């Protein structure tokens, strides 16, 4: 994991958390669903957790360095 990966993941998680939180409260204000603050926090926390899992799942596995070819010319 690089510093850039961790920074990007933190930004993505924060954005996802805030979007879900504001969305849950906005739907409550629009009288679509009835969510308390704790329920909105639970929804936002769940979305943030899934964003972390997605970031790790989307990261390619590190590639091992290639060994020297077996039939390299001998000097």
Secondary structure as UniProt FT lines:
FT   HELIX           3..29
FT   TURN            30..31
FT   HELIX           37..58
FT   TURN            70..71
//
